[in-house]
Amino acid sequence: MIIDQRINETQIVSEYEELLSIYKDLNPQNVLEIGSLMGFSLKHFMHYAKNKATVISVDLPVRDFCGPNDYRVKEQEHNYSTEWPKWAKENNTRLYLIKGMSQWEKTLKQVKEITNSLDFLFIDGNHMYDFVKIDFEMYSPLVRKGGIIAFHDIAENEEGGVFKLWNSLKTNYKYKEILHSDKKEKGIGVLYV
């Protein structure tokens, strides 16, 4: 498996490799990532999806929530306009970029105009409990039976409410926890629909 090492800016590489192994076995046709930031996860989701897959990124641009002078703005905007379309072309993927808050009804409507059935949903947007709960409630109904919902930052020492939400949801599903940090940080949770 080829991993772009820039993934270590946002993920624990060994955890992400394990998720990608599950993802590759799923061979997804319709993918949604909430919270793409610089797109390093998105790049891998495009690369390992089925040929001619539909991959959707929903993210509120850094400029909109941190202001135009944030150090990440320039790189993110470059990736939006140049890198991501290049990765999509290289991987024969139909890429849709939705720039907005995932919790907005108009954003959900845009996703549904692209597809009503997801094979894979990756939730890695705003990590506050109420926001991640809304992301799950709004987008999980689109995941088909046999599909997968994955959450990033489920470990107990991560900020926000993903840990709390993950622990309330996992008992209702067949699930897998990918936790490789002794410091109880990061972590990926996988729900099998």
C-alpha positions, 0 to 999 in steps of 0.5 A: 500500500502506498501512503503519502507521508504527509498523512502524518500531519493529521493521522497516526500512519499505522492507524490510517493504513489499517483503515485503508486496508478495510477501505480497499476491501470495501472497494467503494464507489460512492465516498463522502469525507466530512472535514478534508482540510488539506486533503491528505486523507482525501487523496488516499480515498480517491486512490483506493476507491473503485475506478470512476468512483464518486468522491465528495469532500464537505468542508468549511474552508479555513478562510471562513472559520479562521480568517484569511490570514491563517497559515493554512489558507494558502495551502488549502486553497492551492490544494482545492484548485490544483492538487485535488483536481489533479489527484482526481484525474490521476485516479479516474475519480469524479470529485465533488468539492462542497465548501460549507458547513456539513451541518447545513441543510443546503449542504446535505441537499448538495450531497443528495443531488450527487448521490443518495447512497454512500459506501463509505462515510468518513467523519472528521469535521468539527469535533465538538459533540453536538457537531459530530452528532449532527454529522452522524445523524444527517449523513449516516442514513445515506450509507447503504447496508454493507457500507462503512461509517468511520470517525477520526479522533475517537481516543479518550484524550482527544479534544471535543466530543468524538470519544463520547459520541463514539462510545454511545454509538458503537454498541449498536453496530458491529464495530472496530476500534483502531487505536495505536497510541499509548497516549490515548490520542487520535484513533479511528472508529469503524461502524459496519452498517 
